[in-house]
């Protein structure tokens, strides 16, 4: 399943609203990316959302 391995953010569901306010189902997908992260000095591939990638970049400096 598409899910961030740090925060657990996943696809959520809601409604698309047309001009007539007719509700049709739609999905809100998070911005997930496959990145290489170093854990204990070893490279590990993880699926992270863009917000977690930015947070990790901030704390790494």
C-alpha positions in Angstrom: 0.0 0.0 0.0 1.2 3.5 -0.7 2.1 4.9 2.7 4.8 7.1 4.2 7.1 4.9 6.3 7.8 7.7 8.8 4.4 9.5 9.4 2.0 6.9 8.0 0.4 9.4 5.6 -1.7 7.4 3.0 -4.4 8.0 0.4 -7.6 9.6 1.9 -11.0 9.7 0.2 -13.5 12.5 -0.2 -15.8 14.1 -2.8 -15.3 16.1 -5.9 -17.9 18.9 -6.0 -19.1 20.2 -9.4 -20.8 23.5 -9.9 -24.1 21.9 -9.3 -22.7 20.6 -6.0 -23.1 17.0 -7.1 -20.7 14.8 -5.0 -18.6 12.2 -6.8 -16.0 10.1 -5.1 -12.3 11.0 -5.5 -9.0 10.2 -3.8 -6.4 12.5 -2.3 -2.9 11.0 -2.9 0.1 12.1 -0.8 3.3 13.2 -2.6 5.2 9.9 -2.0 8.7 9.4 -3.2 11.2 6.5 -3.1 14.4 7.9 -1.5 17.6 6.4 -0.1 18.1 7.2 3.6 21.1 6.3 5.7 20.2 4.3 8.8 23.1 3.5 11.1 25.5 4.4 8.2 23.9 2.0 5.8 21.8 3.1 2.8 18.1 2.0 3.0 15.4 2.7 0.4 12.2 4.0 1.9 8.9 5.5 0.7 8.5 8.9 2.3 6.2 11.9 1.7 7.7 15.2 0.6 7.1 16.7 4.1 9.2 14.0 5.8 11.9 14.3 3.2 12.2 18.0 3.9 12.1 17.4 7.7 15.0 14.9 7.4 17.0 17.3 5.3 16.6 20.0 7.9 17.6 17.8 10.8 20.6 16.3 8.9 22.3 19.7 8.8 
